[in-house]
Amino acid sequence: AESKLEPETIDRQALKQGELRAVEAMRRSCPLPLLSLQMDGRPPQTAAEQLEVFTGPCGRRVPLPVRLEGASEPKELLRLNLEAMQFSRRWSPWRLHCPVSLYEKQLTPGVEEFAVDYAGYVFLFAGEDPMRRFCQWPKRFLTEMPCINAPGMTLGFVLLSPASFRATSLVQRLHDVYGFDAVDPLRLLQLALKQPPMPEEIPEEGTVPVPLETEPYLLASEYQELRAGKTVSTTTFLRLIAKQLGIEKNLTLIQKQAEALEDAKKRLEEAQANGSDPPEGIVLDDEGQPVVELEEPLKKPSKG
């Protein structure tokens, strides 16, 4: 049997007019403010959250972010364009860092050129795009207090002080508060010196003492340079730190990549000198420079 489709008989214009009359009747009986928002086809959940940003959980409308322009230094933003009797603004809990960047697991300083006043607080942003995104939907970036040790963040902090004054106690406090892994390069070097150096070639078992690979150690060449009165190289400290963090293999991968890139550049220069096309297997970027990928992705620290 063939189905017969009946034409729509609902007068949608009349329904719309009826909705408007119902809203007007509610306003007359309950003097409530009328708020009109352009949702631009957003889904209901997004529209509801956008509405809450404007009205607040108790019905109080939250002012939109207002850009602050004309400050020559960050502290001027607290009083910029305010009357003498108006209260000063306050720094947001993000202080001088960009809340949008931190939301995306990056700790990036904000710039006074990209600053807004939102609900009496000053927010700084890393650029025009983060500021625009925040102004469009502030609540998205303000649902949680700023956190520098959230899962997925790969941040490292270095504490420097004259002669390591109070550095150990400050590192311990960071460890207690945030659970960061503390790496003391000087202590790693001291532990490495307590072990025999690692020979250039692994000898037969029992012929030459070798260090425990579970503890910090020096290579034979590093040990000899140190005994000769030379300063400890940055490469040595990087290796000790990488071993402590369990990412020592990354140094090998980066070194292999650098060697392969140097070889690719040499081969490319030879081909260009001979007037030949780039050698097969060499990938070039937009500027005509060779590109060499890592053999495998770099390993992240256990808390990275």
ABEGO torsion letter per residue (X at the ends): XBBBBBBBABBAAAAAAAAAAAAAAAAAABBBBBBBBBAGGBBAAAAAAAAAAAAEAAGBBBBBBBBBBGBABAAAAAABGBBAABBBBBBBAAEABBAAAAAAGBBBBBBAABBBBBGGBBBBBABAAAAAAAAABAAAAAABBBBAABBGBBBBBBBBBBGGBGAAAAAAAAAAAAGBBBBBAAAAAAAAAABBBBBABBBBBGABBBBBAABBBBBAAAAAAAAAGBBBBAAAAAAAAAAAAGAAAAAAAAAAAAAAAAAAAAAAAAAAAAGBBBBBGBBBBAAGBBBBBBABBBBBBAAX
